[in-house]
Amino acid sequence: METITSVAEKYINSVKMARSPHTASTYKNAVSFYLETLRLNKIDPDNASVSTLHEDTIVMLATALKNHAATTERLYLTAVSGFFAYLAADNLTQVNLPRIKLLIQQRARKPGQRLPQFPASDIDAILNLIDKPEFLNSEDEQDHLIKLRDRAFLMTLADTGLRVHEACNLRRGDLDWNEGKAMIIGKGNKQAIIRFSTRSTDALKDYLKIRTIIDGGSKTPLSALPLFARHDR
């Protein structure tokens, strides 16, 4: 028996082979969020057969995404609808793809005025640049710390779908390092689970390791300190 989780992993691997690393990472976050949504709705994807998966779980996902930006909502719904198309193509379960499309049209918010769109290849180029040693190296300790922070911040934004102000509001204690996720409070005081990629948590660990001396001298508990801090004053 193939479980929902095992097939989801195969789907992500197929995306990695066909799409850019950035897109694959975003799709992985979307599917992880979907699996977490199933768990919150009493469906255990680690043990449930993929043949039991039904289209109505798209409604669960759309509801869970209401605290996210409309663009993130659209992207995650697109990624998961692609997962259902993958299931249908491999005859892993009975899927009514037109119904899924209709459910998304009925429940997904329409994005507002669109900001300028940047090619995914350009975004990938920036993320690759800030991860190179020559970008991070600096004889000035403060400048080195700022570069580590900027790398962690940009990777977090790219891989989680968080808004800038949401990332800025994160505290060190918000992040569950073992699970690679954080709980944030969105609109209407509703909780939302945010998944962090491995590269973003690795970048955060590098940044916070260098910040240890500064944070250790603070009278504020570590868990209450901002995840991203200013270092220019």
C-alpha positions, -999 to +999 in steps of 0.1 A: +000+000+000+013+034-010+006+061+016-003+097+008+031+108+022+052+083+001+034+093-031+038+130-022+076+125-020+076+109-054+057+139-068+082+163-054+110+143-069+093+145-103+091+183-099+128+185-090+136+167-123+115+191-144+116+225-127+141+249-112+155+243-077+136+273-064+103+261-078+109+226-065+116+240-030+084+261-031+064+230-043+079+210-015+068+236+011+033+237-005+029+199-003+043+198+033+017+224+042-010+203+026+001+172+045+000+192+077-035+204+069-046+168+065-032+160+099-051+189+115-082+175+099-077+140+114-063+125+082-029+107+088-010+109+055+018+088+068-005+058+072-036+065+050-036+049+016-033+074-013-064+057-028-085+072+000-075+108-009-105+128-022-109+162-039-126+178-008-092+181+008-086+210-016-113+228+003-094+221+036-063+235+020-079+266+007-094+273+041-061+268+059-044+293+034-067+322+042-041+337+066-015+337+039-010+362+010-033+356-019-003+349-042+010+322-018-025+308-016-026+305-054+009+290-056+002+264-030-032+255-046-014+252-080+012+229-065-013+206-048-036+205-079-005+193-097-002+166-071-037+155-079-029+155-116+001+133-108-022+109-090-046+107-119-018+102-145-004+072-125-039+058-118-032+059-080-067+071-071-099+083-087-096+120-093-121+144-107-097+171-120-124+194-134-140+194-100-107+203-083-103+232-108-138+244-100-133+242-062-101+263-065-119+289-087-147+291-061-126+294-030-092+310-040-089+347-036-081+368-066-048+385-062-049+423-060-029+446-082+001+426-092+036+438-084+063+436-111+070+399-116+107+388-117+119+358-136+125+328-114+159+324-129+169+359-117+156+350-082+176+318-082+207+337-094+204+361-064+199+332-039+229+314-054+250+346-052+243+353-015+252+317-007+288+319-021+317+323+003+330+354-015+297+372-007+297+362+030+334+368+037+343+401+052+371+413+075+346+435+093+327+414+119+296+436+117+295+435+079+299+397+080+270+394+105+248+417+083+255+395+053+246+363+072+214+379+083+205+391+048+212+356+033+190+340+060+163+366+055+161+363+017+161+325+018+134+325+044+112+348+023+119+327-009+111+294+007+083+301+032+060+325+013+060+348+043+054+385+038+083+408+048+065+421+079+056+386+090+093+375+088+104+406+106+079+398+134+093+364+140+110+357+174+137+331+180+112+311+201+087+309+173+108+284+153+107+247+161+141+237+149+135+199+151+104+201+129+116+230+107+084+250+112+070+280+130+036+290+143+025+325+134-006+345+142-023+358+111-054+378+104-083+373+128-058+360+154-058+326+136-027+304+139-009+293+108+020+268+104+049+279+083+074+253+069+111+262+066+133+246+040+166+230+050+186+257+033+168+285+052+172+268+086+209+262+078+213+298+069+195+309+101+217+287+122+249+302+107+235+337+114+224+330+150+257+312+158+276+344+151+250+364+170+255+343+201+277+368+219+253+397+212+222+378+223+239+363+253+246+398+266+209+408+264+187+409+294+158+397+272+152+359+271+166+343+239+131+331+229+118+366+229+145+381+208+138+389+171+148+362+147+162+389+124+179+419+141+195+452+131+232+454+133+239+489+120+238+507+154 
